[in-house]
Amino acid sequence: MSDIASSSFVRKDLLTERPAPVKTTGFVGLMRTRLFNSPTNILLTIVGVLLLWFTIIPSVRFLMVDAVWSGKDRAACLTENAGFAVGACWPYIQAKLPQLIYGFYPEAERWRVDLTFILAVALLVPLLVPRLPAKGINASLFFFAFPVVAFFLLHGGGIKGFGLSWTAGVLELFDDSIIGAGQAVLGVGKTSAVAPLLWVVGNLILLVGVAISWVILPLTWLRDQIQGTGQPVWGDFAVTTVIVSLIAFSLGGGLRTGWRALASSIAAFIAIAIVIKLMGLDRGGLPVVTTNLWGGLLVTLVVSVTGIVTSLPIGIALALGRRSTIPLIRIFSIAFIEFWRGVPLITVLFFATYMLPLFFPGNFTVDGLVRALIGIALFTGAYQAENVRGGLAAIPRGQGEAAAALGLSWWKTTSLIVLPQALRHVIPNLVNSFISLFKDTSLVSIVALFDLLGSLRASFSDPKWSTPSTAFTGFAFAGIIYFIFCFGMSRYSLFVEHRLNAHRRN
Amino acid sequence: MSTEARNPPPQIALKIRRLLGGKAGWNGVAIQFAFAAILGWIGYEIVSNARANLENQHIAAGFGFLRNNAGFDVNQTLISYTGSDTFLRVFMVGLLNTLVVSVVGIIFATLIGFIVALCRLSPNWLLSRVGEIYIEIIRNLPVLFQILFWYLAVLAALPNPRQSISLLGIAFISNRGLVIPSPIGGSGLQPFLAMLALGVVASLALRFYARRALFQEGRMIRIWPTVLGMLVGLPLATMLVFGLPFTFELPQLKGFNFAGGSRIIPEFVALTLALSTYTAAFIAEIVRAGILSVHKGQMEAGASLGLSRGATLRLVVVPQAMRVIVPPLTNQYLNLTKNSSLAVAIGYPDLVSVFAGTSLSQTGQAIEIIAMTMGIYLLISLLTSAIMSVYGWRVSRSLGA
């Protein structure tokens, strides 16, 4: 035993402590591992510091240190008067702020714009927070009710009828056009070589037109009766409520299961009635503010929100059309999408401003803002179609086949099974499109609409505030506004993407 | 006795149904006819309204106006143009201006984009943050905002020509634009160009030969000294023999402006700056994503084969990254070309500005002019996407092989 003990080594004292491992976390660790770990990296760090030094320091000096914060006119922002090299001229922004936000919107009516902004925020924020309930009602309020309310708030004016009168009017217009086309064909037919064929076609079209006029006769008769009474809006409203509620009741399953549909339809109409009463739409509504007085951030937001709201349905329709099995619809969708995606937005706006009015009947003038909105909706719709198509392609075929095995129709398969999944997939892409739409709204300033950028540019020409730093100050202010909106949206898109990919996180 | 295979029944009804309604059956046929009727109706409304409106405004439809005199001046022309030229000439001038600003912008955007991408990918923490800040700021501001910023704020703040900023005494920047020396052809120009072309062709042929030798016989041929000699040496030798190919005319300050040299208008400078820095931010993200998409194992596999780091990057990583990078990169080039139409906001005479802007307001031929302008952009983008689909086909073929 002792032999073994003497031959084996047994340590009697403690080892000396090893030095602590090199710190790789915290500020010191960062410096050691990512900034100064090799000669090249030291050089790169110096380059980076110099870059920051020559950009950040002058910007901060311009925006804060050397800035002038108060004054009445350009005199305050001149170097001679201030006594130092003047940076940003903030009193200029203070003086121009109303113009940059409201444009030439009358001062007494600006509460309407504020109220619209508040309504939009109140509806949008709950829609964006995923934890909050009632997304369905919220979304329908934002996408359907809010645009209408916002229109009557911002533009003003009232209504002379309701659903029934409008439907009757549109159908009548449609019918007139068909009868007109038939008569035109008959007119051409007299001198043409294929006269008998044209005669048949013309009479066929006329026949269709007359048949439609007989079909819609009850509608137009009812409309005339209602317009004859003293209360056209409320009479029409009551009739429309009854008709729509009955249709909802019968479509919802009649006596058996239709009560829910009936109740929600009546509730919706009561809400509409309250809005009409509150805003006094039946008595002419708020004073009209024509769109050429709108400007600044108001126009930027109106254009982008309208673009967002209208481009999504157009995009969904085109994406479904592009995947359709019916050749004509597919070809039309492909051509439509590729056309709008192939041309720059500015030519689309030129098209909407100069060419579109030629396509409408001569007595029918379209507002300048609406024209730009039509162009933007078509343009963005084509881009959204490609986004939505990406989502549709990501849904496995089995989903549609399973729905078909359950006996669901195409409409039900699409609206209940495929689209909800597809849209959820592409929310980040849709938000990215909205960011570019928001940035692209600045282009409307080229077709004589004064959005934020247009108002800014207009304010540069005011001699009262012309100083060497005015342009830089204005761009700094507008840039911050654009940056906040776009950066906020892109962070939100990242957040949603992160949430959607929760199952893939490792 | 052999029996002939029977022909399948003709199934004419099925074929007609297929032809008219695709896979959707008779329902599809009905929907298709309804859709065609609606399209026809809309088309009829548009044509009849447009015809009536044009008659009211006394505008003659058609492309005859293209032969009329334009009667206005354009401040940057690549081909000779005077106010007495036709609108067709204006169209060509505008198109060339669009193309030149796009090409210059694309070159700078690619350069800046790759530099920023390298910054983003750099192991240096500070430099990658600087790249990130650049990308975030540039991408979150509208491109029109940036164009106007460069034009109305930065270039307008530059001094007038008398106090212009001199770059090494040969180029001058002022609020009238950038003045650079202009080359003037000398006696040796033609031999110089001929030798240069010869050098390029010979280098390409040599490269082709070297690659064949490498792939088929496994022989490595070092070609770069020869290529360098042919590309630099040959033209230099001709210069010695025939004299200088061209001399530079330096700009001189005369009175209130510069004489001599060629002047690049400030609109061009602002537009190129804004478009290239804007697109560069998107290109940087594309390049970064492309390089990150190549798996780390590829680099390790290259190292285990004994390739140097540079050779691994050049032969293994970059070719695979290019496959991911090229399609979105082309898309960005196309976007830059389309964004160059924003020139109309600052008065750079591009296609939209001189043709859809000035010519439209002079003639009122809205339909023809806008259709031509849109058609050109559509043509450019369709051509690009055709080239891209050929590229995609080649990539998928090489992957399959």
Interface residues (C-beta under 8 A of the other chain):
Chain A: L30 R34 L35 N41 L44 T45 V47 G48 V49 L51 L52 S177 I178 G180 A181 A184 S324 T325 I326 P327 L328 I329 R330 F332 E338 F339 R341 G342 V343 P344 L345 I346 T347 F350 F351 Y354 M355 P357 L358 F359 F360 P361 G362 I435 K439 D440 T441 S442 L443 S445 I446 L453 R457 F460 P468 A471 F472 F475 A478 G479 Y482 F483 C486 F487 S490
Chain B: G21 G22 K23 A24 G28 I31 Q32 F35 A36 L39 W41 Y44 E45 I46 S48 N49 A50 A52 N53 L54 N56 S122 P123 N124 W125 L126 L127 R129 V130 E136 I137 R139 N140 L141 P142 V143 L144 F145 L148 F149 L152 A153 A156 A157 K338 N339 S341 L342 V344 A345 V352 A356 L360 A366 I367 I370 T373 M374 Y377 L378 S381 L382
